Amino acid sequence: MRKEVFDMAKRLSCRDMGADCDFTVCAETEQEIFDKAAEHARTAHGVNEIPEETYDKARSVMHEVERC
């Protein structure tokens, strides 16, 4: 019997971070998540600098999913 191997993707939402916003990002790597989330934070929430504590919180609430 052959075992299938799935690459897990990651997902993060503004709601996971405590914001009242429906934005969700899904990507293959943590760095892709951070890049897309930072762009959203700038354009939608006016956040230009993201403190290290925010990245730490994002890591703690990020979900692994089978696919985006």
Protein Blocks (a to p, Z undefined) as FASTA:
>chain_A
ZZddddddddddfklnopacfbdcddfbfklmmmmmmmmmmmmnopabdcfklmmmmmmm
pccdfbZZ
